[in-house]
Amino acid sequence: MSARTIPTIAVVAGLVGLLFVGIAHGAVSLRSLLPGNNSISGWALVSGSEQAAVNQDGLYDLFNGAAPEYISYGVTSALQRAYKHNNTIVTVDICRHNSWQKAKAFFILRRKALQGATGYLSTTNIKAHYAHATTGATAIAYMWSKYYSCSVSVAGGTAADRETAKAFARYISAKITAAHR
């Protein structure tokens, strides 16, 4: 083997490795990471509420004027679902980013927007980072784990609504962890 062949082999092997990492993180369906009907006790999917975006055009359809911000933070696909329990509606958006660094930066941006809001709390564990608060009449939880960020909005501004938002975020975090073992 020539001295020139060895670096070429190393570069090709590195590119193949990156390809497999990309396939591994992209192979997980966003649908599989969100709760199904009654996966969280009492919360039913709202029929027809699911919307997905698998490219930039789809991100514009899903997030309208906010799409450029999502794209600038490396969002490559997203899924939105609504859930209902009694008269309360929960809306969940999960995004896949092209790097964990972009997912983290997006979470930090969202978390900063909650600082100072009623009930603001930011926590971290080994597997994920969370922030939740109430803004107006909406309880919001943000979560970041691996290549994913998630927002959960609950129509209601009580402490119980914040707990609901947090429960959805933790459920999704556990699904991400299980999918990437």
MARZA-323570 format. One line per field, with one value per atom (N, C-alpha, C, O): residue number from 1; residue in three letters; atom name; x, y, z. Coordinates in steps of 0.001 Angstrom, whole numbers. Layout:
resi = (NUM ...)
resn = (ALA ...)
name = (CA ...)
east = (X ...)
north = (Y ...)
up = (Z ...)
This chain:
resi = (1 1 1 1 2 2 2 2 3 3 3 3 4 4 4 4 5 5 5 5 6 6 6 6 7 7 7 7 8 8 8 8 9 9 9 9 10 10 10 10 11 11 11 11 12 12 12 12 13 13 13 13 14 14 14 14 15 15 15 15 16 16 16 16 17 17 17 17 18 18 18 18 19 19 19 19 20 20 20 20 21 21 21 21 22 22 22 22 23 23 23 23 24 24 24 24 25 25 25 25 26 26 26 26 27 27 27 27 28 28 28 28 29 29 29 29 30 30 30 30 31 31 31 31 32 32 32 32 33 33 33 33 34 34 34 34 35 35 35 35 36 36 36 36 37 37 37 37 38 38 38 38 39 39 39 39 40 40 40 40 41 41 41 41 42 42 42 42 43 43 43 43 44 44 44 44 45 45 45 45 46 46 46 46 47 47 47 47 48 48 48 48 49 49 49 49 50 50 50 50 51 51 51 51 52 52 52 52 53 53 53 53 54 54 54 54 55 55 55 55 56 56 56 56 57 57 57 57 58 58 58 58 59 59 59 59 60 60 60 60 61 61 61 61 62 62 62 62 63 63 63 63 64 64 64 64 65 65 65 65 66 66 66 66 67 67 67 67 68 68 68 68 69 69 69 69 70 70 70 70 71 71 71 71 72 72 72 72 73 73 73 73 74 74 74 74 75 75 75 75 76 76 76 76 77 77 77 77 78 78 78 78 79 79 79 79 80 80 80 80 81 81 81 81 82 82 82 82 83 83 83 83 84 84 84 84 85 85 85 85 86 86 86 86 87 87 87 87 88 88 88 88 89 89 89 89 90 90 90 90 91 91 91 91 92 92 92 92 93 93 93 93 94 94 94 94 95 95 95 95 96 96 96 96 97 97 97 97 98 98 98 98 99 99 99 99 100 100 100 100 101 101 101 101 102 102 102 102 103 103 103 103 104 104 104 104 105 105 105 105 106 106 106 106 107 107 107 107 108 108 108 108 109 109 109 109 110 110 110 110 111 111 111 111 112 112 112 112 113 113 113 113 114 114 114 114 115 115 115 115 116 116 116 116 117 117 117 117 118 118 118 118 119 119 119 119 120 120 120 120 121 121 121 121 122 122 122 122 123 123 123 123 124 124 124 124 125 125 125 125 126 126 126 126 127 127 127 127 128 128 128 128 129 129 129 129 130 130 130 130 131 131 131 131 132 132 132 132 133 133 133 133 134 134 134 134 135 135 135 135 136 136 136 136 137 137 137 137 138 138 138 138 139 139 139 139 140 140 140 140 141 141 141 141 142 142 142 142 143 143 143 143 144 144 144 144 145 145 145 145 146 146 146 146 147 147 147 147 148 148 148 148 149 149 149 149 150 150 150 150 151 151 151 151 152 152 152 152 153 153 153 153 154 154 154 154 155 155 155 155 156 156 156 156 157 157 157 157 158 158 158 158 159 159 159 159 160 160 160 160 161 161 161 161 162 162 162 162 163 163 163 163 164 164 164 164 165 165 165 165 166 166 166 166 167 167 167 167 168 168 168 168 169 169 169 169 170 170 170 170 171 171 171 171 172 172 172 172 173 173 173 173 174 174 174 174 175 175 175 175 176 176 176 176 177 177 177 177 178 178 178 178 179 179 179 179 180 180 180 180 181 181 181 181)
resn = (MET MET MET MET SER SER SER SER ALA ALA ALA ALA ARG ARG ARG ARG THR THR THR THR ILE ILE ILE ILE PRO PRO PRO PRO THR THR THR THR ILE ILE ILE ILE ALA ALA ALA ALA VAL VAL VAL VAL VAL VAL VAL VAL ALA ALA ALA ALA GLY GLY GLY GLY LEU LEU LEU LEU VAL VAL VAL VAL GLY GLY GLY GLY LEU LEU LEU LEU LEU LEU LEU LEU PHE PHE PHE PHE VAL VAL VAL VAL GLY GLY GLY GLY ILE ILE ILE ILE ALA ALA ALA ALA HIS HIS HIS HIS GLY GLY GLY GLY ALA ALA ALA ALA VAL VAL VAL VAL SER SER SER SER LEU LEU LEU LEU ARG ARG ARG ARG SER SER SER SER LEU LEU LEU LEU LEU LEU LEU LEU PRO PRO PRO PRO GLY GLY GLY GLY ASN ASN ASN ASN ASN ASN ASN ASN SER SER SER SER ILE ILE ILE ILE SER SER SER SER GLY GLY GLY GLY TRP TRP TRP TRP ALA ALA ALA ALA LEU LEU LEU LEU VAL VAL VAL VAL SER SER SER SER GLY GLY GLY GLY SER SER SER SER GLU GLU GLU GLU GLN GLN GLN GLN ALA ALA ALA ALA ALA ALA ALA ALA VAL VAL VAL VAL ASN ASN ASN ASN GLN GLN GLN GLN ASP ASP ASP ASP GLY GLY GLY GLY LEU LEU LEU LEU TYR TYR TYR TYR ASP ASP ASP ASP LEU LEU LEU LEU PHE PHE PHE PHE ASN ASN ASN ASN GLY GLY GLY GLY ALA ALA ALA ALA ALA ALA ALA ALA PRO PRO PRO PRO GLU GLU GLU GLU TYR TYR TYR TYR ILE ILE ILE ILE SER SER SER SER TYR TYR TYR TYR GLY GLY GLY GLY VAL VAL VAL VAL THR THR THR THR SER SER SER SER ALA ALA ALA ALA LEU LEU LEU LEU GLN GLN GLN GLN ARG ARG ARG ARG ALA ALA ALA ALA TYR TYR TYR TYR LYS LYS LYS LYS HIS HIS HIS HIS ASN ASN ASN ASN ASN ASN ASN ASN THR THR THR THR ILE ILE ILE ILE VAL VAL VAL VAL THR THR THR THR VAL VAL VAL VAL ASP ASP ASP ASP ILE ILE ILE ILE CYS CYS CYS CYS ARG ARG ARG ARG HIS HIS HIS HIS ASN ASN ASN ASN SER SER SER SER TRP TRP TRP TRP GLN GLN GLN GLN LYS LYS LYS LYS ALA ALA ALA ALA LYS LYS LYS LYS ALA ALA ALA ALA PHE PHE PHE PHE PHE PHE PHE PHE ILE ILE ILE ILE LEU LEU LEU LEU ARG ARG ARG ARG ARG ARG ARG ARG LYS LYS LYS LYS ALA ALA ALA ALA LEU LEU LEU LEU GLN GLN GLN GLN GLY GLY GLY GLY ALA ALA ALA ALA THR THR THR THR GLY GLY GLY GLY TYR TYR TYR TYR LEU LEU LEU LEU SER SER SER SER THR THR THR THR THR THR THR THR ASN ASN ASN ASN ILE ILE ILE ILE LYS LYS LYS LYS ALA ALA ALA ALA HIS HIS HIS HIS TYR TYR TYR TYR ALA ALA ALA ALA HIS HIS HIS HIS ALA ALA ALA ALA THR THR THR THR THR THR THR THR GLY GLY GLY GLY ALA ALA ALA ALA THR THR THR THR ALA ALA ALA ALA ILE ILE ILE ILE ALA ALA ALA ALA TYR TYR TYR TYR MET MET MET MET TRP TRP TRP TRP SER SER SER SER LYS LYS LYS LYS TYR TYR TYR TYR TYR TYR TYR TYR SER SER SER SER CYS CYS CYS CYS SER SER SER SER VAL VAL VAL VAL SER SER SER SER VAL VAL VAL VAL ALA ALA ALA ALA GLY GLY GLY GLY GLY GLY GLY GLY THR THR THR THR ALA ALA ALA ALA ALA ALA ALA ALA ASP ASP ASP ASP ARG ARG ARG ARG GLU GLU GLU GLU THR THR THR THR ALA ALA ALA ALA LYS LYS LYS LYS ALA ALA ALA ALA PHE PHE PHE PHE ALA ALA ALA ALA ARG ARG ARG ARG TYR TYR TYR TYR ILE ILE ILE ILE SER SER SER SER ALA ALA ALA ALA LYS LYS LYS LYS ILE ILE ILE ILE THR THR THR THR ALA ALA ALA ALA ALA ALA ALA ALA HIS HIS HIS HIS ARG ARG ARG ARG)
name = (N CA C O N CA C O N CA C O N CA C O N CA C O N CA C O N CA C O N CA C O N CA C O N CA C O N CA C O N CA C O N CA C O N CA C O N CA C O N CA C O N CA C O N CA C O N CA C O N CA C O N CA C O N CA C O N CA C O N CA C O N CA C O N CA C O N CA C O N CA C O N CA C O N CA C O N CA C O N CA C O N CA C O N CA C O N CA C O N CA C O N CA C O N CA C O N CA C O N CA C O N CA C O N CA C O N CA C O N CA C O N CA C O N CA C O N CA C O N CA C O N CA C O N CA C O N CA C O N CA C O N CA C O N CA C O N CA C O N CA C O N CA C O N CA C O N CA C O N CA C O N CA C O N CA C O N CA C O N CA C O N CA C O N CA C O N CA C O N CA C O N CA C O N CA C O N CA C O N CA C O N CA C O N CA C O N CA C O N CA C O N CA C O N CA C O N CA C O N CA C O N CA C O N CA C O N CA C O N CA C O N CA C O N CA C O N CA C O N CA C O N CA C O N CA C O N CA C O N CA C O N CA C O N CA C O N CA C O N CA C O N CA C O N CA C O N CA C O N CA C O N CA C O N CA C O N CA C O N CA C O N CA C O N CA C O N CA C O N CA C O N CA C O N CA C O N CA C O N CA C O N CA C O N CA C O N CA C O N CA C O N CA C O N CA C O N CA C O N CA C O N CA C O N CA C O N CA C O N CA C O N CA C O N CA C O N CA C O N CA C O N CA C O N CA C O N CA C O N CA C O N CA C O N CA C O N CA C O N CA C O N CA C O N CA C O N CA C O N CA C O N CA C O N CA C O N CA C O N CA C O N CA C O N CA C O N CA C O N CA C O N CA C O N CA C O N CA C O N CA C O N CA C O N CA C O N CA C O N CA C O N CA C O N CA C O N CA C O N CA C O N CA C O N CA C O N CA C O N CA C O N CA C O N CA C O N CA C O N CA C O N CA C O N CA C O N CA C O N CA C O N CA C O N CA C O N CA C O N CA C O N CA C O N CA C O N CA C O N CA C O N CA C O)
east = (833 0 880 1898 478 1246 858 -175 1696 1424 158 -502 -171 -1359 -2651 -3703 -2580 -3746 -4288 -5503 -3403 -3829 -4708 -5775 -4302 -5208 -6542 -7580 -6523 -7756 -8688 -9889 -8152 -8948 -9529 -10693 -8727 -9197 -10344 -11320 -10234 -11279 -12562 -13644 -12453 -13622 -14270 -15493 -13468 -14009 -14731 -15792 -14163 -14808 -16136 -17108 -16189 -17439 -18499 -19671 -18103 -19046 -19575 -20766 -18704 -19120 -20127 -21127 -19875 -20825 -22165 -23217 -22124 -23353 -24173 -25385 -23529 -24254 -24800 -25902 -24073 -24579 -25809 -26807 -25755 -26898 -28101 -29226 -27875 -28978 -29557 -30775 -28681 -29157 -30039 -31083 -29643 -30473 -31685 -32695 -31618 -32742 -33756 -34861 -33400 -34269 -35436 -36411 -35357 -36415 -37555 -37350 -38738 -39919 -40322 -40387 -40591 -41069 -42385 -42633 -43216 -44488 -44249 -45002 -43195 -42926 -42474 -42472 -42092 -41611 -42724 -42539 -43874 -44985 -45974 -46085 -46691 -47683 -48771 -49171 -49239 -50391 -51655 -51617 -52754 -54038 -54003 -53768 -54236 -54254 -52930 -52914 -51815 -50496 -50212 -49559 -50699 -50689 -52145 -53025 -52379 -53737 -54723 -54528 -55796 -56875 -56712 -57649 -55549 -55299 -55489 -54756 -56485 -56807 -56299 -56318 -55850 -55455 -56671 -57775 -56459 -57522 -57488 -56487 -58570 -58646 -58323 -58861 -57444 -57087 -56125 -55869 -55586 -54721 -53264 -52501 -52873 -51456 -51050 -51715 -49931 -49335 -47847 -47212 -47295 -45874 -45176 -45774 -43891 -43039 -41768 -41067 -41472 -40273 -39235 -38207 -39511 -38562 -38838 -39738 -38069 -38238 -39617 -40202 -40140 -41488 -42508 -43402 -42366 -43266 -43141 -44135 -41909 -41713 -42442 -42995 -42449 -43201 -44706 -45422 -45181 -46601 -46969 -48040 -46082 -46367 -46168 -46996 -45067 -44712 -44861 -44581 -45297 -45580 -44404 -43298 -44609 -43577 -42394 -41335 -42538 -41435 -40501 -39454 -40848 -40039 -38573 -37711 -38237 -36813 -36016 -34861 -36632 -35937 -35698 -34606 -36702 -36546 -35451 -34616 -35458 -34465 -33071 -32115 -32938 -31621 -31060 -29848 -31932 -31484 -31427 -31451 -31351 -31107 -32280 -32072 -33507 -34654 -34820 -34951 -34813 -34946 -36318 -36748 -37015 -38376 -39070 -38424 -40396 -41167 -42518 -43009 -43093 -44418 -45192 -44649 -46451 -47318 -48563 -49157 -48938 -50162 -50874 -50254 -52192 -52987 -53650 -54004 -53803 -54421 -55497 -55424 -56500 -57582 -57933 -57971 -58189 -58709 -59741 -59420 -60986 -62095 -62099 -62248 -61941 -61947 -60557 -60426 -59528 -58159 -57490 -57586 -56811 -56089 -54585 -54128 -53826 -52362 -51894 -52355 -50981 -50373 -48888 -48191 -48416 -47022 -46371 -46904 -45208 -44368 -43043 -42392 -42635 -41319 -40548 -41076 -39282 -38433 -37169 -36588 -36760 -35464 -34518 -34839 -33351 -32336 -31192 -31036 -30398 -29287 -28063 -27081 -28100 -27023 -27567 -28524 -26955 -27388 -27074 -27773 -26016 -25656 -26750 -27061 -27326 -28412 -29676 -30397 -29943 -31110 -30945 -31895 -29743 -29476 -29628 -30242 -29074 -29160 -30618 -31000 -31425 -32839 -33560 -34365 -33264 -33841 -33449 -34295 -32186 -31716 -32452 -32835 -32649 -33411 -34824 -35306 -35479 -36841 -36886 -37769 -35916 -35870 -35717 -36365 -34865 -34672 -35976 -36213 -36817 -38094 -39036 -39941 -38836 -39692 -39210 -39990 -37945 -37398 -38211 -38512 -38558 -39354 -40850 -41620 -41280 -42709 -43155 -42329 -44439 -45015 -44621 -44766 -44120 -43788 -42574 -42382 -41734 -40569 -39680 -39351 -39299 -38375 -37608 -38197 -36312 -35473 -34713 -34074 -34777 -34103 -33339 -33634 -32357 -31547 -31352 -31129 -31437 -30989 -30006 -29664 -29564 -28526 -29001 -28192 -30280 -30785 -31442 -31565 -31871 -32604 -32559 -32170 -32965 -33038 -34467 -35065 -35017 -36409 -36525 -35694 -37548 -37933 -39444 -40008 -40105 -41541 -41966 -41311 -43080 -43629 -45029 -45512 -45662 -46964 -46812 -46304 -47253 -47271 -48721 -49307 -49278 -50692 -51543 -51445 -52376 -53256 -52758 -53553 -51435 -50864 -49678 -48765 -49719 -48567 -47690 -48187 -46396 -45476 -44329 -43808 -43947 -42740 -41897 -42411 -40597 -39644 -38706 -38376 -38275 -37379 -36382 -36705 -35159 -34130 -33446 -33088 -33265 -32540 -32005 -32754 -30719 -30048 -30286 -29949 -30848 -31087 -32478 -32904 -33181 -34579 -34836 -34201 -35778 -36338 -37845 -38397 -38491 -39926 -40549 -39964 -41726 -42498 -43876 -44474 -44353 -45672 -46430 -45972 -47578 -48417 -49734 -50394 -50115 -51376 -52256 -51859 -53456 -54401 -54908 -55870 -54255 -54587 -53332 -52226 -53488 -52323 -52092 -51414 -52640 -52512 -51249 -50588 -50939 -49814 -50068 -49134 -51313 -51652 -51399 -50965 -51666 -51396 -49895 -49464 -49089 -47629 -47167 -46276 -47768 -47419 -47785 -47053 -48921 -49318 -48290 -47854 -47904 -46898 -45604 -44993 -45194 -43972 -44097 -43142 -45260 -45474 -45335 -44728 -45885 -45742 -44271 -43779 -43565 -42146 -41323 -40461 -41562 -40817 -41142 -40257 -42381 -42767 -41970 -41410 -41933 -41236 -39728 -39084 -39178 -37762 -37442 -36431 -38290 -38074 -38133 -37357 -39044 -39130 -37869 -37385 -37337 -36102 -34960 -34201 -34838 -33774 -33885 -32883 -35078 -35276 -34967 -34436 -35295 -35066 -33595 -33199 -32790 -31373 -30426 -29346 -30823 -29934 -28955 -28126)
north = (-1172 0 1239 1298 2202 3437 4329 4126 5312 6259 7060 7550 7188 7938 7141 7727 5820 4956 4937 4945 4912 4805 5995 5772 7267 8367 8301 8659 7849 7737 6718 6966 5577 4551 5109 4864 5853 6428 7415 7422 8234 9202 8473 8830 7461 6699 6003 6022 5397 4722 5726 5420 6911 7944 8376 8555 8545 8943 7867 8172 6611 5500 5484 5261 5716 5777 6877 6668 8060 9172 8841 9200 8155 7756 6846 7027 5866 4966 5691 5374 6645 7434 8206 8246 8816 9559 8666 9053 7473 6541 6114 6019 5855 5393 6438 6093 7705 8706 9080 9514 8927 9271 8148 8377 6935 5786 5763 5048 6522 6529 7414 8582 6852 7597 8577 8205 9814 10785 10318 10561 9657 9130 8172 8160 7369 6375 7022 6367 8295 8979 9710 10112 9880 10588 9597 8461 10032 9141 8763 9569 7537 7105 7443 8144 6942 7151 6518 5316 7319 6870 6301 5613 6568 6179 6921 6391 8135 8888 8865 9406 8243 7929 9085 10186 8785 9747 10681 11399 10689 11619 10910 9980 11368 10777 11673 12900 11043 11797 12524 11980 13739 14475 14033 14222 13453 12931 14009 15115 13672 14589 15696 16595 15658 16758 16599 17563 15406 15186 15877 15759 16606 17253 16947 17011 16615 16279 17147 17605 17360 18086 17266 16981 16887 16076 16812 16244 18089 18899 20378 20701 21265 22694 23211 24019 22756 23195 22790 23564 21578 21109 21919 22161 22347 23187 24512 25034 25069 26302 26059 26913 24903 24580 24429 24862 23816 23529 24743 25012 25475 26562 27951 28949 28025 29290 30260 29924 31437 32472 32113 32728 31129 30726 29718 29395 29220 28195 28585 27740 29827 30161 29951 29529 30244 30020 28524 28123 27710 26267 25750 24942 26211 25781 26223 25463 27441 27932 27117 27098 26446 25580 24107 23203 23886 22540 21585 20373 22076 21174 20575 21294 19243 18537 17917 17668 17664 17143 17451 17679 17452 17761 17071 16726 16886 16277 16996 17299 17261 17926 17063 16554 16917 16190 16929 17643 16747 17297 16149 15118 16367 15394 16123 17335 15358 15975 15108 13880 15787 15150 16102 17241 15638 16511 17729 17563 18933 20127 20708 21822 19973 20476 19887 18690 20758 20358 20510 21514 19495 19526 19443 18592 20329 20286 19985 20646 18985 18556 18740 18301 19400 19515 18845 19196 17883 17287 17544 17395 17935 18254 17400 17168 16942 16284 17319 17968 17465 18415 17657 16452 18371 17715 17520 16921 18010 17746 17947 18694 17280 17480 18896 19445 19494 20857 21853 22781 21647 22538 22299 23244 21038 20744 21420 21996 21350 21982 23500 24120 24098 25556 26002 27048 25222 25541 25488 26365 24456 24335 25540 26109 25928 27059 28338 29124 28548 29708 29696 30717 28563 28444 28624 29296 28010 28107 29556 29983 30317 31732 32515 33431 32157 32856 32608 33406 31523 31211 31835 31970 32213 32730 33926 34839 33905 34972 34723 35448 33700 33387 32656 32110 32653 32008 30535 29800 30120 28711 28224 27017 29153 28745 27797 28043 26712 25755 25113 24722 25005 24336 23240 23492 22022 20886 20097 20158 19360 18515 17181 17120 16115 14825 14267 14945 13080 12514 12423 12545 12214 11929 13105 13083 14138 15217 16497 16497 17570 18890 19381 19217 19985 20419 21853 22324 22531 23832 23909 23485 24447 24642 25871 26280 26445 27655 27875 27127 28920 29329 30723 31634 30878 32192 32477 31789 33487 33788 32633 32218 32110 30999 29693 28798 29576 28367 27892 28657 26622 25989 25395 24731 25636 25201 24424 24795 23333 22601 22432 22106 22656 22400 21305 21210 20477 19382 19229 19451 18843 18527 17240 17071 16335 15089 14616 14508 14338 13845 14789 15970 14302 15095 15732 16242 15707 16112 17268 17382 18119 19099 18922 18440 19321 19111 20269 20777 20680 21648 21053 20408 21293 20819 22034 22701 22318 23450 22912 22112 23365 22949 24182 25182 24094 25211 25295 24624 26118 26311 26768 26368 27578 28166 27764 28480 26629 26229 25399 24969 25189 24317 22899 22224 22446 21117 21040 20004 22127 22156 22082 21417 22767 22670 21230 20737 20570 19171 18272 17338 18558 17804 17998 17031 19243 19527 18785 18193 18818 18136 16616 15965 16058 14614 14201 13170 14986 14681 14762 13886 15810 15962 14794 14281 14371 13243 11932 11099 11747 10560 10495 9455 11614 11672 11467 10778 12059 11873 10395 9900 9694 8258 7472 6537 7840 7158 7399 6486 8630 8939 8094 7494 8046 7260 5796 5178 5238 3829 3564 2508 4511 4333 4413 3922 5027 5244 4521 5024 3362 2557 1800 1069)
up = (0 0 0 689 -767 -804 365 1003 634 1719 1425 2342 166 -234 -30 223 -138 -17 1408 1603 2413 3810 4223 4795 3955 4317 3570 4128 2318 1545 2188 2300 2611 3280 4577 4893 5322 6587 6345 7095 5319 5001 4603 5069 3750 3316 4515 4652 5375 6564 7466 8010 7625 8438 7859 8593 6542 5895 6019 6244 5875 6033 7471 7687 8448 9853 10087 10774 9521 9662 9020 9547 7881 7207 8118 8236 8766 9657 10877 11327 11423 12547 12099 12818 10929 10392 10182 10497 9650 9447 10788 10942 11762 13071 13741 14295 13704 14388 13551 14106 12243 11389 11241 10749 11660 11465 12444 12217 13513 14511 14016 13688 13968 13551 14650 15822 14278 15256 15877 17058 15098 15629 16788 17762 16675 17723 19032 20075 18989 20186 20943 22092 20297 20935 21536 21073 22567 23177 22183 21342 22290 21522 22293 23304 21809 22459 23852 23979 24897 26288 26790 27811 26101 26629 27922 28821 28011 29258 29709 29040 30833 31295 31126 31641 30380 30198 29015 28668 28389 27287 25951 25614 25198 23903 22780 22886 21714 20522 19959 19928 19523 18840 17382 16691 16929 15567 14532 14582 13602 12518 12913 12112 14125 14581 14159 14205 13751 13443 12145 11115 12230 11063 11087 12139 9935 9857 8828 7855 9074 8130 7953 8924 6717 6462 5623 5254 5325 4566 4862 5636 4249 4528 4140 4862 3010 2611 3670 4012 4183 5226 6500 7185 6827 8014 7852 8820 6633 6392 6548 7071 6097 6252 7731 8156 8506 9909 10817 11688 10613 11527 10923 11588 9674 9013 9132 8708 9689 9758 10626 10498 11513 12392 11724 12285 10554 9882 9716 9954 9318 9175 10466 10425 11598 12872 13095 13499 12836 12989 12056 12461 10831 9846 10276 10126 10808 11226 12395 12609 13149 14239 13805 14641 12511 11987 12056 12005 12172 12192 10801 9810 10747 9476 9291 8165 10411 10352 11676 12699 11629 12832 12752 11677 13918 14009 15104 16166 14840 15817 16025 15075 17301 17653 18769 19558 18824 19921 20671 20099 21970 22868 23674 23877 24131 24890 26090 26010 27206 28422 28992 29335 29096 29484 28557 27347 29081 28235 28013 27506 28384 28259 27019 26746 26279 25068 25308 25854 24888 24907 23460 22699 23086 21760 21925 22696 21196 21275 19908 18888 19902 18711 19027 20010 18205 18349 17064 15963 17226 16077 16108 17168 14947 14796 14197 13201 14816 14362 13692 13889 12902 12218 13102 12663 14337 15302 16709 16915 17664 19054 19512 20363 18946 19326 18927 19674 17746 17294 18121 18441 18466 19314 20673 21204 21231 22525 22427 23296 21377 21200 21055 21579 20353 20172 21523 21838 22314 23660 24515 25206 24475 25286 24890 25755 23598 23125 23696 24188 23633 24137 25660 26193 26343 27809 28254 29209 27568 27919 27823 28610 26861 26695 27873 28116 28598 29748 31052 31994 31118 32368 32848 32079 34117 34702 34641 35270 33887 33803 35075 35806 35326 36507 36565 35588 37723 37928 37168 37025 36668 35869 36654 37815 36001 36578 35437 34430 35590 34600 35321 36343 34794 35412 34366 33172 34839 33967 34657 35866 33879 34380 33364 32395 33566 32693 31248 30328 31036 29697 28985 27760 29724 29061 29892 31060 29253 29879 29709 28646 30766 30754 31248 32024 30798 31353 31229 30220 32250 32143 32930 33889 32500 33129 32580 31730 33087 32568 31974 32627 30741 30100 29723 28888 30345 30105 30579 31734 29700 30044 29443 29155 29249 28662 29498 29810 29845 30503 29404 28495 29494 28447 29078 30130 28410 28786 27534 26465 27677 26599 27059 28242 26114 26424 25288 24121 25653 24659 25080 26246 24132 24356 23010 22039 22958 21757 20570 20655 19488 18283 18260 17224 19376 19405 20362 21410 19980 20904 20847 19858 21921 22016 22780 23737 22358 23135 23392 22531 24604 25016 25541 26468 24955 25378 25890 25227 27089 27690 27828 28425 27266 27358 28790 29163 29574 30980 31702 31338 32692 33334 34771 35509 35190 36585 36814 35869 38073 38427 37913 37481 37955 37434 35928 35423 35214 33774 33508 32566 34340 34200 34441 33751 35409 35689 34511 34184 33876 32679 31573 30948 31335 30298 30606 29717 31858 32270 32083 31659 32395 32234 30771 30478 29855 28426 28013 27301 28457 28094 28625 27911 29832 30409 29694 29498 29312 28555 27244 26895 26533 25246 25444 24653 26490 26796 27012 26512 27746 27992 26687 26495 25792 24489 23653 22984 23692 22956 23512 22750 24829 25458 25057 24696 25116 24765 23291 22949 22426 20992 20606 19549 21457 21128 22067 22377 22512 23376 22551 23093)
